[in-house]
Amino acid sequence: MKTMLMLLVLVTTTQAQWRTVPFNKDKWMSNNGALLKYDKAEHFTGSLIINIAIDWKYAIALGFLWECKDAVMPYEKYGAIGGEGFSYKDLIADIAGVITWEIIYYCGKKFIHLIVR
């Protein structure tokens, strides 16, 4: 995973122009999602599902790598697989999905432990 991340950083910094979506221009309710109507809801749900299926580290890493991909692959050139740029709000939505599942899981474990006693 570290090697893949280092390779991505090396390639993105040497081969392409890095684009970032300005924080004040990135709308929380932007309706440019591919599967769901809202982009941030896709990030939240995707991270939550990856956290359930695999692990929180992979959910965060995939969210970060996806934003790196969005930063160097403009949708004007690459179409549907491209992005508008690196979005910090997308990363916040990814982290919120991970935290939400961790809270649900922790509270569920405590609740079941109370019932079993």
C-alpha positions as CSV (number, residue, x, y, z in Angstrom):
1,M,0.0,0.0,0.0
2,K,2.8,2.4,0.8
3,T,4.6,1.6,-2.4
4,M,1.4,2.2,-4.4
5,L,0.9,5.6,-2.6
6,M,4.5,6.7,-3.2
7,L,4.3,5.7,-6.9
8,L,1.0,7.6,-7.3
9,V,2.5,10.7,-5.7
10,L,5.6,10.5,-7.8
11,V,3.6,10.1,-11.0
12,T,1.1,12.8,-10.2
13,T,3.7,15.3,-9.3
14,T,5.9,14.7,-12.4
15,Q,3.5,13.9,-15.1
16,A,0.3,15.9,-14.7
17,Q,-1.1,19.2,-13.4
18,W,-2.5,18.9,-9.9
19,R,-6.0,20.5,-9.6
20,T,-7.7,21.3,-6.4
21,V,-11.3,22.3,-5.9
22,P,-11.4,25.5,-3.8
23,F,-13.0,24.7,-0.4
24,N,-15.5,27.6,-0.7
25,K,-16.5,26.5,-4.3
26,D,-17.0,22.8,-3.4
27,K,-20.7,22.5,-2.5
28,W,-21.8,20.0,0.1
29,M,-25.0,19.3,-1.8
30,S,-23.4,19.1,-5.3
31,N,-25.6,16.8,-7.3
32,N,-23.0,15.4,-9.7
33,G,-22.8,11.9,-8.3
34,A,-22.5,8.9,-10.5
35,L,-24.6,6.3,-8.6
36,L,-26.4,8.5,-6.0
37,K,-27.7,12.0,-6.7
38,Y,-25.2,13.7,-4.4
39,D,-21.4,13.3,-4.6
40,K,-20.7,13.6,-0.9
41,A,-23.4,10.9,-0.2
42,E,-21.5,8.6,-2.5
43,H,-18.3,9.2,-0.7
44,F,-20.0,8.7,2.7
45,T,-21.7,5.5,1.7
46,G,-18.8,4.1,-0.2
47,S,-16.4,4.5,2.8
48,L,-19.0,3.1,5.2
49,I,-19.4,0.0,3.0
50,I,-15.7,-0.5,2.5
51,N,-15.2,-0.1,6.2
52,I,-17.8,-2.8,6.8
53,A,-16.4,-5.1,4.2
54,I,-12.7,-4.7,4.6
55,D,-11.2,-2.2,7.1
56,W,-11.2,1.5,7.9
57,K,-7.6,2.0,6.7
58,Y,-8.6,0.8,3.2
59,A,-11.6,3.0,3.2
60,I,-9.5,6.1,4.0
61,A,-6.7,5.1,1.6
62,L,-9.2,4.5,-1.3
63,G,-10.9,7.8,-0.6
64,F,-7.5,9.6,-0.7
65,L,-6.4,7.8,-3.8
66,W,-9.7,8.6,-5.5
67,E,-9.2,12.2,-4.8
68,C,-5.6,12.0,-6.2
69,K,-7.1,10.5,-9.3
70,D,-9.6,13.4,-9.5
71,A,-6.8,15.9,-9.1
72,V,-4.8,14.7,-12.2
73,M,-7.5,13.3,-14.5
74,P,-9.9,16.2,-15.5
75,Y,-13.3,15.2,-16.6
76,E,-13.0,17.5,-19.6
77,K,-10.3,15.1,-21.0
78,Y,-11.3,11.7,-19.4
79,G,-15.0,12.0,-19.3
80,A,-16.9,10.0,-16.6
81,I,-13.7,8.6,-15.0
82,G,-12.2,12.0,-14.5
83,G,-12.9,14.5,-11.7
84,E,-13.1,18.2,-11.0
85,G,-10.0,18.2,-8.8
86,F,-8.9,17.2,-5.3
87,S,-11.8,17.8,-2.9
88,Y,-11.2,18.1,0.8
89,K,-14.9,17.9,1.4
90,D,-15.0,14.6,-0.4
91,L,-12.3,13.4,2.0
92,I,-14.3,14.7,5.0
93,A,-17.4,12.7,3.7
94,D,-15.1,9.6,3.4
95,I,-13.9,10.0,7.0
96,A,-17.5,10.7,8.2
97,G,-18.6,7.4,6.7
98,V,-15.8,5.5,8.5
99,I,-16.5,7.2,11.8
100,T,-20.2,6.5,11.5
101,W,-19.7,2.8,11.0
102,E,-17.2,2.6,13.9
103,I,-19.7,4.3,16.2
104,I,-22.5,1.9,15.1
105,Y,-20.2,-1.1,15.5
106,Y,-19.0,0.0,19.0
107,C,-22.5,0.8,20.2
108,G,-23.8,-2.4,18.8
109,K,-21.2,-4.4,20.6
110,K,-21.9,-2.7,23.9
111,F,-25.7,-3.2,23.5
112,I,-25.3,-6.9,22.7
113,H,-22.9,-7.3,25.7
114,L,-25.6,-5.7,27.9
115,I,-28.3,-8.1,26.6
116,V,-26.2,-11.2,26.9
117,R,-25.4,-10.6,30.6
